[in-house]
Amino acid sequence: MNIYIIVTSFLFYGFFVANLVPLAIRQAVLQSSESIPTTVSNIITIGFSALLFAPAAIGFIAETFSLTVNMYALCFVVFFAGIIMFANFKN
């Protein structure tokens, strides 16, 4: 319940997540053989489809198991996504 820890956590989270979409779009454009507008529109479409399905899945898992399971799953997803991006896209 310490407000300083909560605000600091939000600042770090915002700092590290703020460039996720531009980095994903940049990597997709570099890897794709399609035109840039097609690649960017495909990435944005995938992102919007995640906005439709992710809240329902998170709500179902939170109601069935607990919200803590969602938080642990989020940690694992971000960790493994970081490892995959690091392994595939390092220069």
C-alpha positions in Angstrom: 0.0 0.0 0.0 3.0 2.3 -0.4 2.1 5.0 -2.9 5.8 5.6 -3.9 6.3 1.9 -4.8 3.1 1.9 -6.9 4.0 5.1 -8.8 7.5 4.0 -9.4 6.3 0.7 -10.7 3.9 2.5 -13.1 6.7 4.7 -14.3 9.0 1.8 -15.0 6.3 -0.2 -16.7 5.3 2.8 -18.9 8.9 3.5 -19.8 9.6 -0.1 -20.9 6.3 -0.7 -22.7 5.9 2.6 -24.5 8.0 1.6 -27.5 6.5 -1.9 -27.9 4.3 -1.1 -30.9 6.8 0.9 -32.8 9.4 -1.8 -32.3 7.0 -4.5 -33.4 6.1 -2.5 -36.5 9.8 -1.8 -37.3 10.7 -5.5 -37.0 7.8 -6.6 -39.1 8.6 -4.1 -41.9 12.3 -5.3 -41.9 11.3 -9.0 -42.0 8.4 -8.8 -44.4 8.5 -9.0 -48.2 5.1 -7.2 -48.4 4.8 -3.5 -48.9 5.2 -1.2 -45.9 1.5 -0.1 -45.7 0.3 -3.8 -46.0 2.7 -4.9 -43.3 1.7 -2.1 -40.9 -2.0 -2.6 -41.5 -1.6 -6.3 -40.8 0.2 -5.6 -37.5 -2.5 -3.1 -36.5 -5.3 -5.5 -37.4 -3.7 -8.2 -35.2 -3.4 -5.7 -32.4 -7.1 -4.7 -32.6 -8.2 -8.3 -32.8 -6.3 -8.9 -29.5 -8.4 -6.1 -28.0 -11.5 -8.1 -28.8 -10.4 -11.5 -27.5 -7.9 -10.7 -24.7 -10.3 -9.1 -22.2 -12.8 -12.0 -22.5 -10.0 -14.5 -22.0 -8.6 -12.6 -19.0 -12.0 -12.3 -17.5 -12.8 -16.0 -17.9 -9.5 -17.1 -16.4 -9.8 -14.7 -13.5 -13.3 -15.9 -12.8 -12.4 -19.6 -13.2 -9.1 -19.6 -11.4 -8.0 -16.2 -10.0 -6.5 -12.9 -11.0 -3.2 -14.0 -9.7 -3.0 -16.7 -12.4 -3.4 -13.9 -15.0 -0.6 -11.9 -13.5 1.8 -14.9 -13.5 0.8 -15.7 -17.1 1.5 -12.1 -18.1 4.9 -12.3 -16.6 5.7 -15.5 -18.5 4.3 -14.2 -21.8 6.3 -11.0 -21.6 9.5 -12.9 -20.6 9.3 -15.4 -23.4 8.3 -12.8 -26.0 11.4 -10.8 -24.9 13.6 -13.9 -25.3 12.2 -14.7 -28.7 12.6 -11.1 -29.9 16.2 -11.0 -28.5 17.1 -14.3 -30.2 15.5 -13.5 -33.6 16.2 -9.8 -34.0 19.6 -9.1 -32.5 21.9 -7.4 -34.9 
